[in-house]
């Protein structure tokens, strides 16, 4: 578990620094609804 936690922290740091992109930020993705209370068009 500690190894997994270290990998996760490293991944998050790479994300926030802009070194890597999340799947939702890839060029073929256009929008992302994180919180959805109703219909999202």
Secondary structure, 3 states (H helix, E strand, C coil): CHHHHHHHHHHHHHHHHCCCCCHHHCCCCCCCCCCCCCCCC
